[in-house]
Amino acid sequence: LASSGTDPDKVPASVNLIDADQIKQTGSLNLSDALQKYVPGVMVNEVTGNPFQPNVEFRGFVASPVSGTPQGLAVYQNGVRVNEAFGDTVNWDLIPTTAIKSVSVVTNNPAFGLNALGGAVNVQMKDGFNYHGAEIDTMGGSFGRIQSSAQWGKQVDDFSVYGALEGLHDNGFRNFSASNVRRFYGDVGYRNDSSEFHVNMGAADNNFGATATAPVELLQQYWGATYTSPQTTENRVGYVNLTGKVEATPTWTLEGSAHVRVFDQKILDANPTGTQPCDPPNATQLCFGDGSTPANGLNGAQLANPFGQNAVLGEIDRTTTHSTTTGVSLQATNTDRLFGHDNRFVVGASFDYSVTNFTASAELGTIGPGFVVSGSGIFLGQSGDPVSIGPVDLRTTSQYSGLYALDTFDVTNAFSLTGGGRFNVANISLQDQIGTSLNGNDTYTRFNPIVGGTYKITSELTAYAGYSEANRAPTP
């Protein structure tokens, strides 16, 4: 998609491009900061309470790290979709900013597949062919802020190598809000007159303290206060991507990729709880939601009350997500003239297969000074009426297939027409590892069309109009 070579002036859509120099000018290791500064219509909201886990909104469509958000943007890194398998979430903190060559935000193109309702964010990374030399950049600031990045690229004849490292620590200005970012990206490439191949890889190990919404009365006492703590997120990722591009004939170009991505996430979230001592005369036991509905343990039996009648109870909710995604894509581009006019035809297919293991648990505890929840080692089983809490152990598989074709025909040197579409197939399977209530297997199919035209009024001004559709599917 990224390297098909289509002239942006012939794309019947809004195309916004950010280069590496613009990203560097922000002085930030957050890609979202550059998007907000240089792309009209982008707004960034620190919905999690941490600047490295933002919601990125584009014309009202969101790419968010928060599960359950209706994800309306598709995000690609070197042609690989990085919306996570579990929830289509986008973890912006995993993208190594220093190693970015360019970012384009493209609307009105269903070829980008699922979730491209508002458009697609297409991130292209550097390699040793387009970056030469070495650079180290270090900055410091208040609240314990220190960040550093280093990159190096070199080309030797037909071969190239590139590497980038990033590190950041920030204590945050509120309690329990420290951030640590560690990222690596590397690329080894080979090219000759008719072909180009790359192996690129990356890894990240990040952890964040979140500072969620707090009562205004609490903040009036101390601006650094949090309600409640701890709230932490750990994100880890490792990926390898093999790409190739071959000019099969003077007018046919073939491109392909194969990738593996492993993602781990651990979230710890302290909260108030629906658990409470039961009403007398059963105050020695715990209830959930009211004074009479039993709060059960993992064995299904009602829990005794070890906290006493006057303790303020809380709950530590934990979730873990482990996803392994493998995928392949293939694209062919033809530039044969049609009826004596320039014409560009692109056809492609992609397939991604993901396996995710997701767990959730709720540990009871007490809320102490500073609204810090201390655990007790007592875990809630299925409780409530109807059941509203309990452990989760789920295995899911996701299979995403797509077949797309686009054709751009030059009616005149200034006037071009584009038409095509993409057929998406999403199969989602859920296997409950505790019982059967979460089991499911569903397949969703849809064809999304695109039609449009562009007219080059002057060398600096192009008018366009288009109609397209895109879709998203339910996620695990």
RODO-2510 file (C-alpha; in nm, 4 decimals, decimal comma):
residues 476
     n   res          X          Y          Z
     1     l     0,0000     0,0000     0,0000
     2     a     0,2652     0,2464     0,1042
     3     s     0,5074     0,1897    -0,1803
     4     s     0,2725     0,1420    -0,4741
     5     g     0,3988     0,4753    -0,6058
     6     t     0,0663     0,6489    -0,6619
     7     d     0,0992     1,0228    -0,7147
     8     p    -0,0690     1,1915    -0,4123
     9     d    -0,2253     1,4443    -0,6527
    10     k    -0,4205     1,1561    -0,8105
    11     v    -0,5594     1,0226    -0,4814
    12     p    -0,9253     1,1283    -0,4350
    13     a    -0,8790     1,1801    -0,0636
    14     s    -0,7164     1,3919     0,2019
    15     v    -0,3479     1,2984     0,2332
    16     n    -0,1397     1,4567     0,5097
    17     l     0,2324     1,3775     0,5221
    18     i     0,4750     1,4307     0,8122
    19     d     0,8476     1,3796     0,7636
    20     a     1,1275     1,2979     1,0096
    21     d     1,2377     1,6611     1,0421
    22     q     0,8907     1,7704     1,1514
    23     i     0,8769     1,4903     1,4089
    24     k     1,2175     1,5963     1,5417
    25     q     1,1032     1,9584     1,5766
    26     t     0,8431     1,8552     1,8347
    27     g     1,1242     1,7458     2,0697
    28     s     0,8977     1,4601     2,1762
    29     l     0,9216     1,0824     2,1664
    30     n     0,5411     1,0749     2,1291
    31     l     0,4278     1,0293     1,7693
    32     s     0,0862     1,1619     1,8731
    33     d     0,2389     1,5050     1,9433
    34     a     0,3547     1,5350     1,5811
    35     l     0,0175     1,4181     1,4502
    36     q    -0,1641     1,6794     1,6557
    37     k     0,0740     1,9577     1,5494
    38     y     0,0874     1,8931     1,1752
    39     v    -0,2346     1,7125     1,0714
    40     p    -0,5533     1,9215     1,0635
    41     g    -0,8379     1,7442     1,2383
    42     v    -0,6225     1,5451     1,4817
    43     m    -0,6831     1,5884     1,8539
    44     v    -0,4983     1,4062     2,1307
    45     n    -0,6616     1,3211     2,4637
    46     e    -0,4683     1,1594     2,7485
    47     v    -0,7653     0,9406     2,8342
    48     t    -0,5626     0,7007     3,0508
    49     g    -0,3996     0,9793     3,2490
    50     n    -0,0588     0,9196     3,0913
    51     p     0,0825     1,1113     2,7921
    52     f     0,2301     0,7973     2,6353
    53     q    -0,1080     0,6250     2,6144
    54     p    -0,3226     0,8788     2,4303
    55     n    -0,6432     0,8656     2,2348
    56     v    -0,5671     0,9973     1,8865
    57     e    -0,8844     1,1327     1,7272
    58     f    -0,9058     1,2230     1,3607
    59     r    -1,2315     1,3882     1,2551
    60     g    -1,4050     1,2140     1,5437
    61     f    -1,2644     0,8668     1,4741
    62     v    -1,0378     0,7210     1,7421
    63     a    -0,7261     0,5046     1,7691
    64     s    -0,6989     0,4307     2,1398
    65     p    -0,5049     0,2014     2,3776
    66     v    -0,8215     0,1502     2,5853
    67     s    -1,0045    -0,1785     2,5314
    68     g    -1,3690    -0,1347     2,4408
    69     t    -1,3149     0,1885     2,2475
    70     p    -1,4776     0,1766     1,9007
    71     q    -1,1561     0,1932     1,6991
    72     g    -1,2092     0,3998     1,3848
    73     l    -0,8537     0,4313     1,2478
    74     a    -0,6283     0,1652     1,0978
    75     v    -0,2610     0,2072     1,1902
    76     y     0,0220     0,0527     0,9873
    77     q     0,3970     0,0334     1,0499
    78     n     0,6006    -0,0631     0,7421
    79     g     0,2858    -0,2047     0,5855
    80     v     0,1978    -0,4187     0,8897
    81     r    -0,1254    -0,3480     1,0736
    82     v    -0,0471    -0,2686     1,4393
    83     n    -0,4023    -0,2492     1,5732
    84     e    -0,3709    -0,5183     1,8390
    85     a    -0,5541    -0,8472     1,7914
    86     f    -0,7464    -0,8128     2,1193
    87     g    -0,9779    -0,5151     2,0810
    88     d    -0,8100    -0,3476     1,7775
    89     t    -0,6401    -0,1169     2,0302
    90     v    -0,3453     0,1010     1,9276
    91     n    -0,0519     0,1300     2,1685
    92     w     0,1243     0,4400     2,0398
    93     d     0,4028     0,3952     2,2974
    94     l     0,5335     0,0893     2,1079
    95     i     0,6218     0,2833     1,7899
    96     p     0,9880     0,4013     1,7958
    97     t     0,9597     0,7688     1,7023
    98     t     1,3267     0,8338     1,6199
    99     a     1,3237     0,5594     1,3557
   100     i     1,0253     0,7041     1,1644
   101     k     1,0967     0,8219     0,8110
   102     s     0,7457     0,9566     0,7421
   103     v     0,3841     0,9336     0,8521
   104     s     0,0872     0,9769     0,6232
   105     v    -0,2755     1,0119     0,7314
   106     v    -0,4989     0,9015     0,4439
   107     t    -0,8778     0,9109     0,4250
   108     n    -1,1283     0,7561     0,1851
   109     n    -0,9463     0,4306     0,1082
   110     p    -1,0976     0,0927     0,2027
   111     a    -0,7813    -0,0837     0,0795
   112     f    -0,6412    -0,0281     0,4291
   113     g    -0,8859    -0,2869     0,5607
   114     l    -1,0663    -0,3118     0,8908
   115     n    -1,1107    -0,0043     1,1127
   116     a    -1,0204     0,2473     0,8392
   117     l    -1,3541     0,4273     0,8898
   118     g    -1,1941     0,7643     0,9543
   119     g    -0,8792     0,6810     0,7622
   120     a    -0,5424     0,5171     0,8051
   121     v    -0,2199     0,6238     0,9738
   122     n     0,0660     0,4828     0,7675
   123     v     0,4088     0,4882     0,9375
   124     q     0,7183     0,4267     0,7248
   125     m     1,0465     0,3522     0,9034
   126     k     1,4024     0,4474     0,8170
   127     d     1,6649     0,2142     0,6731
   128     g     2,0329     0,2340     0,5836
   129     f     1,9546     0,3401     0,2274
   130     n     1,7751     0,6610     0,3286
   131     y     1,9579     0,7404     0,6548
   132     h     2,3378     0,7705     0,6726
   133     g     2,5469     0,8650     0,9728
   134     a     2,4960     0,8651     1,3477
   135     e     2,3105     1,0859     1,5918
   136     i     2,2509     1,1038     1,9664
   137     d     1,9866     1,3322     2,1170
   138     t     1,9493     1,3784     2,4937
   139     m     1,7113     1,6069     2,6830
   140     g     1,6142     1,6641     3,0440
   141     g     1,3415     1,8495     3,2247
   142     s     1,1422     1,8956     3,5419
   143     f     0,9778     1,6157     3,7411
   144     g     1,2745     1,3875     3,6773
   145     r     1,2375     1,3927     3,2988
   146     i     1,5291     1,2456     3,1033
   147     q     1,5093     1,1131     2,7486
   148     s     1,7673     1,0021     2,4972
   149     s     1,7697     0,8556     2,1492
   150     a     2,0456     0,7234     1,9262
   151     q     2,0392     0,6139     1,5638
   152     w     2,2933     0,4910     1,3117
   153     g     2,2656     0,4022     0,9432
   154     k     2,5121     0,2913     0,6807
   155     q     2,5095     0,1703     0,3209
   156     v     2,7801    -0,0492     0,1721
   157     d     2,7270    -0,1112    -0,1994
   158     d     2,3938    -0,2959    -0,2314
   159     f     2,3543    -0,3585     0,1423
   160     s     2,2356    -0,1364     0,4262
   161     v     2,1969    -0,1482     0,8023
   162     y     2,0097     0,0813     1,0408
   163     g     1,9453     0,0810     1,4148
   164     a     1,7743     0,3086     1,6679
   165     l     1,7447     0,3062     2,0468
   166     e     1,5178     0,5223     2,2652
   167     g     1,4887     0,5569     2,6398
   168     l     1,2833     0,7848     2,8633
   169     h     1,2028     0,8272     3,2316
   170     d     0,9562     1,0770     3,3757
   171     n     0,8359     1,0867     3,7374
   172     g     0,5165     1,2694     3,6462
   173     f     0,3694     1,5559     3,8453
   174     r     0,1095     1,3423     4,0271
   175     n     0,1597     1,0544     4,2675
   176     f     0,2304     0,7128     4,1151
   177     s     0,2534     0,8551     3,7600
   178     a     0,6090     0,7629     3,6557
   179     s     0,6721     0,6564     3,2949
   180     n     0,9524     0,4406     3,1547
   181     v     0,9963     0,3881     2,7804
   182     r     1,2562     0,1591     2,6215
   183     r     1,2421     0,0927     2,2454
   184     f     1,4619    -0,0558     1,9720
   185     y     1,4273    -0,0747     1,5939
   186     g     1,6623    -0,2234     1,3368
   187     d     1,6695    -0,2913     0,9628
   188     v     1,8982    -0,4828     0,7273
   189     g     1,8419    -0,4295     0,3554
   190     y     1,9589    -0,5349     0,0110
   191     r     1,8702    -0,3850    -0,3245
   192     n     1,9776    -0,3888    -0,6877
   193     d     1,8405    -0,2403    -1,0090
   194     s     1,5224    -0,4509    -1,0071
   195     s     1,4560    -0,5642    -0,6503
   196     e     1,4778    -0,4664    -0,2842
   197     f     1,4539    -0,6783     0,0312
   198     h     1,4483    -0,5874     0,4000
   199     v     1,4401    -0,7613     0,7345
   200     n     1,3350    -0,5242     1,0086
   201     m     1,2728    -0,5936     1,3734
   202     g     1,1745    -0,4089     1,6850
   203     a     1,1155    -0,4444     2,0568
   204     a     0,9785    -0,2313     2,3368
   205     d     0,9465    -0,2670     2,7138
   206     n     0,7418     0,0151     2,8651
   207     n     0,5625     0,0730     3,1942
   208     f     0,3393     0,3572     3,3029
   209     g     0,1609     0,4858     3,6070
   210     a    -0,1846     0,6200     3,5267
   211     t    -0,3540     0,9135     3,6988
   212     a    -0,7206     0,8739     3,6292
   213     t    -1,0010     1,1186     3,7013
   214     a    -1,0026     1,2419     4,0612
   215     p    -1,2685     1,4291     4,2631
   216     v    -1,2151     1,8045     4,2381
   217     e    -1,2333     1,8322     4,6176
   218     l    -0,9312     1,6016     4,6425
   219     l    -0,7321     1,7985     4,3847
   220     q    -0,8083     2,1220     4,5675
   221     q    -0,6192     1,9780     4,8630
   222     y    -0,3235     1,8575     4,6562
   223     w    -0,2825     1,8706     4,2776
   224     g    -0,0685     1,5566     4,2776
   225     a    -0,3330     1,3397     4,4468
   226     t    -0,4726     1,0278     4,2809
   227     y    -0,7911     0,8309     4,3330
   228     t    -0,7249     0,5358     4,3538
   229     s    -0,3788     0,3715     4,3303
   230     p    -0,1933     0,1757     4,2101
   231     q    -0,2905     0,1974     3,8413
   232     t    -0,0107     0,0652     3,6238
   233     t     0,0325    -0,0664     3,2701
   234     e     0,3179    -0,2750     3,1314
   235     n     0,3484    -0,3101     2,7527
   236     r     0,5996    -0,5345     2,5793
   237     v     0,6311    -0,6150     2,2110
   238     g     0,8698    -0,7912     1,9773
   239     y     0,8310    -0,8217     1,6017
   240     v     1,0108    -0,9296     1,2851
   241     n     0,9036    -0,8258     0,9352
   242     l     1,0382    -0,9484     0,6012
   243     t     0,9546    -0,7356     0,2965
   244     g     1,0416    -0,7693    -0,0686
   245     k     0,9817    -0,5736    -0,3878
   246     v     1,0621    -0,7039    -0,7364
   247     e     1,0169    -0,5418    -1,0780
   248     a     0,8989    -0,8519    -1,2650
   249     t     0,8679    -0,6639    -1,5959
   250     p     0,9013    -0,2973    -1,6923
   251     t     0,5304    -0,2510    -1,6088
   252     w     0,4655    -0,5112    -1,3365
   253     t     0,5942    -0,4730    -0,9790
   254     l     0,5400    -0,7367    -0,7107
   255     e     0,5593    -0,6603    -0,3375
   256     g     0,5187    -0,8944    -0,0434
   257     s     0,5696    -0,9169     0,3299
   258     a     0,5614    -1,1724     0,6100
   259     h     0,5580    -1,0788     0,9766
   260     v     0,5430    -1,2110     1,3316
   261     r     0,4416    -0,9935     1,6271
   262     v     0,4260    -1,0902     1,9960
   263     f     0,2491    -0,8513     2,2348
   264     d     0,2248    -0,8719     2,6149
   265     q     0,0276    -0,6417     2,8398
   266     k    -0,0271    -0,6405     3,2153
   267     i    -0,2664    -0,3912     3,3734
   268     l    -0,3120    -0,3410     3,7466
   269     d    -0,6009    -0,1166     3,8461
   270     a    -0,7004    -0,0397     4,2040
   271     n    -1,0646     0,0608     4,2509
   272     p    -1,3461     0,0921     4,4997
   273     t    -1,5426    -0,2319     4,5179
   274     g    -1,8975    -0,3550     4,5295
   275     t    -1,7949    -0,5914     4,8083
   276     q    -1,9137    -0,5017     5,1570
   277     p    -1,9864    -0,6641     5,4944
   278     c    -2,3254    -0,8293     5,4898
   279     d    -2,6091    -0,6757     5,6910
   280     p    -2,6473    -0,7979     6,0497
   281     p    -2,6729    -1,0645     6,1702
   282     n    -2,4411    -1,1895     5,8904
   283     a    -2,1725    -0,9207     5,9246
   284     t    -1,9044    -1,1893     5,9584
   285     q    -1,9528    -1,2649     5,5877
   286     l    -1,9039    -1,0600     5,2719
   287     c    -2,1754    -0,9564     5,0298
   288     f    -2,1579    -0,8004     4,6832
   289     g    -2,3677    -0,5093     4,5549
   290     d    -2,5943    -0,5010     4,8569
   291     g    -2,6139    -0,6356     5,2111
   292     s    -2,7605    -0,9752     5,1232
   293     t    -2,6173    -1,1031     4,7904
   294     p    -2,3172    -1,3303     4,8657
   295     a    -1,9652    -1,2346     4,7582
   296     n    -1,8103    -1,5653     4,6574
   297     g    -1,4543    -1,6850     4,6424
   298     l    -1,2901    -1,8738     4,3583
   299     n    -1,4352    -2,1981     4,4951
   300     g    -1,7915    -2,0633     4,4715
   301     a    -1,8438    -2,0466     4,8494
   302     q    -1,9379    -1,7229     5,0253
   303     l    -1,6369    -1,5368     5,1631
   304     a    -1,5899    -1,4709     5,5321
   305     n    -1,5242    -1,1103     5,6379
   306     p    -1,1647    -1,0794     5,7667
   307     f    -1,1637    -0,6990     5,7419
   308     g    -1,3991    -0,6045     6,0234
   309     q    -1,7110    -0,3892     6,0061
   310     n    -1,5443    -0,0474     5,9700
   311     a    -1,2745    -0,1134     5,7093
   312     v    -1,2993     0,0713     5,3762
   313     l    -1,2801    -0,2033     5,1163
   314     g    -1,1219    -0,1775     4,7761
   315     e    -1,0340    -0,4060     4,4899
   316     i    -0,7248    -0,4644     4,2758
   317     d    -0,8280    -0,5632     3,9251
   318     r    -0,5636    -0,7311     3,7102
   319     t    -0,5713    -0,8222     3,3424
   320     t    -0,3100    -0,9901     3,1251
   321     t    -0,3080    -1,0082     2,7460
   322     h    -0,0681    -1,2198     2,5401
   323     s    -0,1109    -1,2074     2,1620
   324     t     0,0887    -1,3698     1,8849
   325     t     0,0110    -1,2513     1,5324
   326     t     0,1494    -1,3855     1,2057
   327     g     0,0597    -1,2495     0,8654
   328     v     0,1436    -1,2283     0,4981
   329     s     0,0549    -0,9819     0,2243
   330     l     0,1100    -0,9683    -0,1500
   331     q     0,0523    -0,6795    -0,3917
   332     a     0,0981    -0,6366    -0,7653
   333     t     0,1119    -0,3031    -0,9484
   334     n     0,0740    -0,2586    -1,3242
   335     t     0,1471     0,0629    -1,5167
   336     d     0,0567    -0,0420    -1,8739
   337     r    -0,1149     0,2322    -2,0710
   338     l    -0,4876     0,1824    -2,1279
   339     f    -0,6517     0,3155    -2,4471
   340     g    -0,3442     0,5337    -2,4928
   341     h    -0,3750     0,6875    -2,1450
   342     d    -0,1618     0,6452    -1,8329
   343     n    -0,3142     0,3910    -1,5956
   344     r    -0,2133     0,2402    -1,2621
   345     f    -0,3730    -0,0843    -1,1455
   346     v    -0,3085    -0,2283    -0,7985
   347     v    -0,4345    -0,5629    -0,6702
   348     g    -0,3449    -0,7205    -0,3392
   349     a    -0,4345    -0,9631    -0,0637
   350     s    -0,3524    -0,9953     0,3044
   351     f    -0,4020    -1,2547     0,5766
   352     d    -0,3412    -1,2196     0,9511
   353     y    -0,3825    -1,4902     1,2142
   354     s    -0,3746    -1,4061     1,5856
   355     v    -0,3962    -1,6127     1,9027
   356     t    -0,4638    -1,4293     2,2285
   357     n    -0,4785    -1,5457     2,5889
   358     f    -0,6604    -1,3034     2,8181
   359     t    -0,7049    -1,3317     3,1947
   360     a    -0,8698    -1,1105     3,4556
   361     s    -0,8922    -1,1303     3,8340
   362     a    -1,0193    -0,9222     4,1253
   363     e    -0,8342    -0,9204     4,4589
   364     l    -1,0026    -0,7722     4,7644
   365     g    -0,8164    -0,5264     4,9837
   366     t    -0,8462    -0,2155     5,1965
   367     i    -0,8177     0,1486     5,0951
   368     g    -0,5576     0,3233     5,3090
   369     p    -0,3968     0,6694     5,3256
   370     g    -0,3587     0,8395     4,9901
   371     f    -0,6338     0,6131     4,8532
   372     v    -0,3812     0,3328     4,8046
   373     v    -0,5377    -0,0122     4,7941
   374     s    -0,3510    -0,2909     4,9740
   375     g    -0,4270    -0,6460     4,8650
   376     s    -0,5290    -0,9272     5,0990
   377     g    -0,4709    -1,2369     4,8869
   378     i    -0,8468    -1,2981     4,8764
   379     f    -0,9833    -1,3209     4,5200
   380     l    -1,3429    -1,2798     4,4106
   381     g    -1,5194    -1,5542     4,2225
   382     q    -1,8466    -1,5130     4,0377
   383     s    -2,0525    -1,2713     4,2448
   384     g    -2,3481    -1,0399     4,2106
   385     d    -2,7057    -1,0804     4,0914
   386     p    -2,6828    -1,1123     3,7973
   387     v    -2,3138    -1,2063     3,8049
   388     s    -2,1168    -0,8859     3,7431
   389     i    -1,7650    -0,9891     3,8446
   390     g    -1,5468    -1,2945     3,8474
   391     p    -1,2283    -1,4417     3,7041
   392     v    -1,1801    -1,4594     3,3265
   393     d    -0,9554    -1,6992     3,1362
   394     l    -1,0118    -1,6752     2,7631
   395     r    -0,8338    -1,7991     2,4512
   396     t    -0,9245    -1,6315     2,1247
   397     t    -0,8246    -1,6679     1,7617
   398     s    -0,8741    -1,4000     1,4971
   399     q    -0,8394    -1,4544     1,1225
   400     y    -0,8500    -1,1417     0,9062
   401     s    -0,8445    -1,1821     0,5274
   402     g    -0,8673    -0,9133     0,2628
   403     l    -0,8637    -0,8865    -0,1146
   404     y    -0,8469    -0,5427    -0,2766
   405     a    -0,8078    -0,3787    -0,6175
   406     l    -0,7690    -0,0129    -0,7172
   407     d    -0,7356     0,1455    -1,0599
   408     t    -0,6402     0,5056    -1,1396
   409     f    -0,7027     0,6128    -1,4994
   410     d    -0,5739     0,9437    -1,6390
   411     v    -0,8507     1,0868    -1,8579
   412     t    -0,6239     1,3854    -1,9271
   413     n    -0,2957     1,5053    -1,7818
   414     a    -0,4942     1,6967    -1,5196
   415     f    -0,8037     1,4780    -1,4684
   416     s    -0,7847     1,1277    -1,3138
   417     l    -1,0499     0,8760    -1,2075
   418     t    -1,0109     0,6090    -0,9379
   419     g    -1,2298     0,3068    -0,8660
   420     g    -1,2017    -0,0176    -0,6755
   421     g    -1,2762    -0,1792    -0,3431
   422     r    -1,1840    -0,4341    -0,0821
   423     f    -1,3527    -0,7510     0,0440
   424     n    -1,2937    -0,8172     0,4154
   425     v    -1,3476    -1,1451     0,6007
   426     a    -1,3073    -1,1564     0,9799
   427     n    -1,3435    -1,4798     1,1752
   428     i    -1,3449    -1,4499     1,5549
   429     s    -1,3366    -1,7556     1,7798
   430     l    -1,3549    -1,7490     2,1600
   431     q    -1,2844    -2,0442     2,3883
   432     d    -1,3715    -1,9998     2,7555
   433     q    -1,1057    -2,1737     2,9676
   434     i    -1,3186    -2,1737     3,2847
   435     g    -1,6712    -2,2521     3,1658
   436     t    -1,8707    -2,2086     2,8463
   437     s    -2,0396    -1,8690     2,8815
   438     l    -1,7800    -1,6857     2,6701
   439     n    -1,7604    -1,9416     2,3883
   440     g    -1,8355    -1,8155     2,0389
   441     n    -1,7417    -1,8432     1,6736
   442     d    -1,8542    -1,5810     1,4241
   443     t    -1,7568    -1,4697     1,0745
   444     y    -1,8153    -1,1215     0,9334
   445     t    -1,7847    -1,0348     0,5639
   446     r    -1,8213    -0,7086     0,3760
   447     f    -1,7272    -0,5482     0,0442
   448     n    -1,6251    -0,1820     0,0622
   449     p    -1,6206     0,0238    -0,2600
   450     i    -1,4357     0,3397    -0,3579
   451     v    -1,4891     0,5771    -0,6499
   452     g    -1,3497     0,9253    -0,7005
   453     g    -1,1722     1,1743    -0,9178
   454     t    -0,9052     1,4438    -0,9018
   455     y    -0,8438     1,7538    -1,1091
   456     k    -0,5113     1,9354    -1,0979
   457     i    -0,6058     2,3039    -1,1186
   458     t    -0,2510     2,4384    -1,0794
   459     s     0,0820     2,2857    -0,9812
   460     e     0,0000     2,3639    -0,6179
   461     l    -0,3765     2,3076    -0,6128
   462     t    -0,5783     1,9892    -0,6735
   463     a    -0,9522     1,9409    -0,6365
   464     y    -1,0905     1,5974    -0,5505
   465     a    -1,4213     1,4272    -0,4788
   466     g    -1,4871     1,0702    -0,3775
   467     y    -1,7168     0,8186    -0,2167
   468     s    -1,6014     0,5177    -0,0178
   469     e    -1,7091     0,2823     0,2550
   470     a    -1,5133     0,1037     0,5260
   471     n    -1,6043    -0,1266     0,8146
   472     r    -1,4909    -0,2693     1,1398
   473     a    -1,5848    -0,6044     1,2918
   474     p    -1,6524    -0,7082     1,6514
   475     t    -1,3343    -0,8070     1,8338
   476     p    -1,2605    -1,0686     2,0992
***
